[in-house]
Amino acid sequence: MAAIQFFRGVDEPVVPDIRMTRSRDGRTGQAIFVFEEPQALAPETMGDIGGMYLIDEEGQLVTREVNARFVNGKAAALEATYTWKTTEDFERFMRFAERYAATAGLGFAEAGGDQGEAPADADA
């Protein structure tokens, strides 16, 4: 079981679009999460979001890079970036991603080109 939380102890039910980029040597990279209309932005849950917590049976990965995207003055989406700097960190992130994909029923699609992007698509 794997979950994403913005508030400790509260799983975010909205499944994000996830895009990954890696350096040419594969050691460093980022996963960019985009949550459209997440529950964390609902008026009844509005509080200070201190980060995004990726939780599974191995523990948790944390990023503080979380930003709201606004449309017509209202928060409409959350964008979070998880960055890794070593091959071990990347492998740990991928173990979480595989568990989260299985929990949320996601597919994994390789992107074309040299960018190394691989979006996880909720429609798969």
C-alpha positions as CSV (number, residue, x, y, z in Angstrom):
1,M,0.0,0.0,0.0
2,A,1.3,3.4,-0.9
3,A,-0.2,6.9,-0.5
4,I,0.5,10.6,-1.0
5,Q,-0.3,13.0,1.7
6,F,-0.2,16.8,2.1
7,F,-1.4,16.7,5.7
8,R,0.1,13.9,7.9
9,G,-2.4,11.1,8.3
10,V,-4.7,12.2,5.5
11,D,-4.3,10.4,2.1
12,E,-4.9,12.6,-1.0
13,P,-7.6,10.8,-3.0
14,V,-6.9,12.7,-6.3
15,V,-4.4,10.8,-8.5
16,P,-1.8,13.1,-10.0
17,D,-0.3,13.3,-13.4
18,I,3.4,12.4,-12.9
19,R,6.2,13.3,-15.2
20,M,9.8,12.2,-14.7
21,T,13.0,13.6,-16.1
22,R,16.5,12.3,-15.5
23,S,20.0,13.5,-16.3
24,R,21.9,11.8,-19.1
25,D,23.9,9.8,-16.6
26,G,20.7,8.8,-14.8
27,R,22.0,9.8,-11.3
28,T,19.8,12.9,-10.8
29,G,16.3,13.8,-11.8
30,Q,12.9,15.0,-10.8
31,A,9.4,13.7,-10.6
32,I,6.8,16.5,-11.2
33,F,3.3,15.7,-9.7
34,V,0.3,17.7,-10.8
35,F,-2.9,17.3,-8.8
36,E,-6.0,18.9,-10.5
37,E,-8.5,20.0,-7.9
38,P,-7.0,18.0,-5.0
39,Q,-8.9,17.5,-1.8
40,A,-6.0,19.3,0.0
41,L,-7.3,22.5,-1.5
42,A,-10.9,22.1,-0.5
43,P,-12.1,25.0,1.7
44,E,-12.9,22.7,4.6
45,T,-9.3,21.3,4.6
46,M,-7.4,24.5,3.9
47,G,-4.4,24.7,6.1
48,D,-0.7,25.2,5.7
49,I,0.7,22.6,3.3
50,G,4.2,22.0,4.6
51,G,5.2,19.4,1.9
52,M,4.2,16.3,0.0
53,Y,4.7,13.0,1.8
54,L,5.1,9.8,-0.3
55,I,4.4,7.0,2.1
56,D,4.8,3.2,1.7
57,E,6.0,0.2,3.7
58,E,9.6,1.4,3.5
59,G,8.9,4.7,5.1
60,Q,8.4,8.1,3.6
61,L,9.9,10.4,1.0
62,V,9.3,14.1,1.5
63,T,9.5,17.2,-0.7
64,R,8.9,20.8,0.4
65,E,8.6,21.9,-3.2
66,V,4.8,22.3,-3.4
67,N,3.1,25.2,-5.2
68,A,-0.6,26.0,-5.8
69,R,-1.7,27.0,-9.3
70,F,-4.5,29.6,-9.4
71,V,-7.3,30.1,-12.0
72,N,-9.4,33.2,-11.6
73,G,-8.0,33.9,-8.2
74,K,-8.9,30.4,-6.8
75,A,-6.4,27.6,-6.1
76,A,-7.1,24.9,-8.8
77,A,-4.1,22.6,-8.7
78,L,-1.1,21.6,-6.7
79,E,2.3,21.0,-8.3
80,A,5.0,19.3,-6.4
81,T,8.5,18.3,-7.4
82,Y,10.5,15.5,-5.9
83,T,14.2,15.6,-6.7
84,W,16.7,12.8,-6.3
85,K,20.5,13.2,-6.4
86,T,21.8,9.6,-6.4
87,T,21.0,6.3,-8.1
88,E,20.0,4.9,-4.7
89,D,17.5,7.7,-4.2
90,F,16.1,7.1,-7.7
91,E,15.7,3.4,-7.1
92,R,13.9,4.2,-3.8
93,F,11.6,6.6,-5.6
94,M,10.8,4.0,-8.3
95,R,9.9,1.4,-5.7
96,F,7.4,3.9,-4.2
97,A,6.1,4.8,-7.7
98,E,5.5,1.1,-8.5
99,R,3.6,0.6,-5.2
100,Y,1.6,3.8,-5.7
101,A,0.8,2.8,-9.3
102,A,-0.5,-0.6,-8.1
103,T,-2.5,1.0,-5.3
104,A,-4.1,3.7,-7.6
105,G,-4.5,1.5,-10.7
106,L,-2.1,3.6,-12.8
107,G,-0.2,2.6,-16.0
108,F,3.3,3.6,-17.0
109,A,4.1,5.0,-20.4
110,E,7.6,5.8,-21.8
111,A,7.8,9.1,-23.6
112,G,9.6,9.4,-26.9
113,G,12.7,11.4,-27.6
114,D,15.9,12.0,-25.6
115,Q,14.2,13.9,-22.7
116,G,13.9,10.8,-20.6
117,E,10.4,11.8,-19.5
118,A,8.0,9.1,-18.5
119,P,4.5,10.2,-17.5
120,A,2.3,7.9,-15.4
121,D,-1.2,8.2,-16.9
122,A,-4.3,7.6,-14.9
123,D,-6.2,6.7,-18.0
124,A,-4.2,3.6,-18.6
